[in-house]
Amino acid sequence: MSSHFSVHPREGGDPVLWAISGAERALPVNPDAAVLAKTWVPTFAGMHGFIVALVLAALTLSGPALAQEPAAPPDRPLASPGQEARAQAIFEVVRCVVCQHEAIADSPAGIAGDMRRLIREEIATGASDQAVKDDLVRRYGDYVLFTPPVRTGTWLLWFGPALLALIGGLALFVFARRKAVETALLSPEEERRLADLLQRETVRPDPDASAPHDGR
Amino acid sequence: MAARGRRIDDTACAEPSPVIVEFGAFALILALMLSVLQTGLAATGRWRRSPLLAGGAEGAAMGAALATALAFGALIFAFATSDFSVANVANNSHTDKPMLYKVAAAWGSHEGSLVLWCLVMTGFGAALTRARGLPFGLKASAVGVQGGLGALFLAFAVFTSNPFARIDPAPFQGMSLNPLLQDPALAIHPPLLYAGYVGFSVTFSLAVAALIEGKAFSGFWPAWGRWVRPWALASWVFLTAGITLGAFWAYYELGWGGWWFWDPVENASFMPWLAGTALLHSAVVTERRGALAGWTVFLALLAFTFSMLGAFLVRSGVLTSVHAFAVDPERGLMLLGILGFTAGSAFALFAWRAPQLKGGGLFAPVSREGALVLNNLFLTVAAVTVLLGTLYPLILEAATGATISVGPPYFALTFTPLMAVAFLILPAGPLLAWKRGDLKGAMQRLALAAALAIACGFVGWLAFEPKKAFAAAGLAVGAWLILGALAEVVERVRLFRAPLAEVGRRARGLPLGAWGMTLAHAGLGLFVLGAVVETGFKVEAAAPLPIGGEVHAGRWVVTLDKVEIVEGPNYLAERGTLTVASTDGRAVPSTVTAERRFFPAGGQTTTEVGLDFRGLDDVYVVMGERRSTPEAAQAWTVRVYYNPWARLIFLGPFVMALGGVLSLFDRRLRLAVGGKRRAA
């Protein structure tokens, strides 16, 4: 488990080969399981798909049909329901580091299973949620959490929307105030002329302004 | 490979035809030339005020649409006949595939989908020439801009992504389409989505044309709002349907029980939708009151810019995703060039002309206009939030090398509260009068709806276990949207306040647009209800099951009855048959099948989810790998999700799209788009 393990889908070019090597680098997993897991990840790269197909064919089609696949160890839920619920909540926000945009809760990849096991182990030993996440970040980098960290570089990301809403709201407020001034009450002279005109019915009342429901 | 030995000659249709393929390549180039001609003629026609030249531009637009359609037809033919001398076919098709997916593979690759994109663009361009009532200058300019857009994308197709490129020697067999994409929903998802994305090119063209023409005459902006609305509405309907279908596909095909994960590519389709929704609303203000003209023009430009940004993100390789096409930096650079050129020049024109746009009618802050402005504020901030969440990791990594992930928790903290506030305000908007609204009156008319919505939230809080305050609040918001939309109709037809005959007369008198709005807002409420309940109360369980074993999820118990090996047209599958019964025995047990499919051609494995529809709920069953457990020699990992009210998540947006369709048939909008259906 190298400390500089910062995976990214663009790093190694082809997702299939990259994923396999990534999985092997990351954790001591069964390489066959990693290969199988990657068959879930769709790829348009025909040649590598072909290689994976050969591997798979050797693995799965040795018998007359789908034969025994060497699978990753199954998930074993924690005995305590409370702890298991905490683990599940963490699975939802931790990224499967070899997948495209998947949480380890949803990923069938072998490494996701390993990460789930790791998190369960830590929770079982009494680590807090934050400690578990910190440990994941130490191992895999910020990339592993779907919640980006709040620091100088991400202020715009976190506070940009609120800032924009604030600026927009303020602009609307100022705009409305200015409009209100512009459309201030008529001068006495204008009032008198308007009343005069209305009296003579040369000005029709604005139909739009009257009913709340104008039928359009 | 096992598949190699299988029947190759079972293609029921015609032999590959080199002539048709060459003809398709020719037609695509012809379409490019016609689009260039369209722009040239429209520009000269506009400049010289020559109806003859402008008419020629319209003819060229028709021709370009026809030529692109022929090219697309030729491409489909090449796929249908499995002509592997065409590189695109060899890379994305296979003789074993069912015919539907052979045809659908025509838009399953980068090259093919680009032709579809161009087809929608030139098709909308041809429809634009049939739009009635547009003044000469505006129409000529819009046709010219539309032709320019078509030419750029056709040139991109012809010069960097030729879908008809040959390979020699032709391979014996194709590499097949990604099996995840071999699904009926996904066969029609891209055409719908593209109709939405590219439909906004017409609003873009009309906006640029309006900026070029300036304020041509008094009353220009209300008229322009009327011209632009049907196009925006039609695109919005397509996009809504396309995104919903995509989410539904992700839900039942990817097998992880979710339907939206804020994947960058999902976001890429969501940004134009948000901008388009804002555009729909602000165009109403421009049409009715002549106000917000500059802002509506801005949104019209923004919607298509987001569409192009989405195309860039998906096709350039900056993102990796289920949806991303093969990585090619050169194509990405060229797309970025197209995006930069079109959006850059359009927004530069906007910056130059916008200060000259005179504001229309005045309005008080509390008014229909004010409510729609607020709607636009929320939707725009929401679109920017999605934009930030999508691009920030890319920009941060390019700038500092730091890698971060932006996923659901980020959007739950930024996007969701924003929308929640917007939804609280929404029902009041339609009850406010134009110019100056009566907020107190609107509140009084909504009081009953509000009380009922709060009651719904409280009932939900009692009914659902475990108790969640947030979910109860969400339920109240969803109910509020539906009841608020109903309250508005009740108000307009004077239900409970006037004699029934009067109510009936009023209901018949309501324009279709009003019903469309009510339906769309109620559909949003349905979606909110579904999303809140599904997210808050879904239950997930997984266990290795031997034959006869069972797993519990919520109030459901799922039993694995049998597992058999089945052979599909181009795959082998382990098919599990499972019984879904309720633990209390009250619901009728039913049987579902779930499969794990292996496609030898591409070497991929996919899951076919077993879905047991239980009213609004789903019991969602996924077959996993075979493994041995200490208890049994043979067991299969079965994952079960109980997704309460999941049906509403897809029904809601469908109702919204239906509301859009209803509005499209509104008499006032139909006038502006009279010739459209004839041409399209």
Interface residues (C-beta under 8 A of the other chain):
Chain A: S6 H8 P9 R10 G13 P15 L36 T39 W40 P42 T43 F44 A45 G46 G49 F50 V52 A53 L54 V55 L56 A57 T60 L61 A65 L66 Q68 E69 A71 P74 D75 Q88 E92 V93 R95 Q100 H101 E102 A103 D106 S107 P108 G141 D142 Y143 V144 L145 F146 T147 P148 P149 G153 T154 L156 L157 W158 G160 P161 A162 L164 A165 G168 G169 L172 A176 K179 A180 E182 T183 D206 D208 A209 S210 A211 P212 H213 D214 G215 R216
Chain B: M1 A2 N91 N92 S109 M175 N178 P179 L180 L181 W256 G257 G258 F261 D263 P264 R288 R289 G317 V318 T320 S321 V322 F325 A326 V327 L362 F363 A364 P365 G370 V373 L374 L377 F378 T380 V381 V384 T385 L388 G389 Y392 P393 L396 E397 T400 A402 T403 I404 S405 V406 G407 P408 P409 Y410 T414 F415 L418 L431 L432 A433 W434 K435 R436 G437 D438 G441 A442 E491 R492 G509 L510 P511 G513 A514 E540 A542 P544 I565 L572 E574 F598 P600 A601 G602 G603 Q604 T605 T606 G624 E625 R626 R627 S628 T629 T637 R668
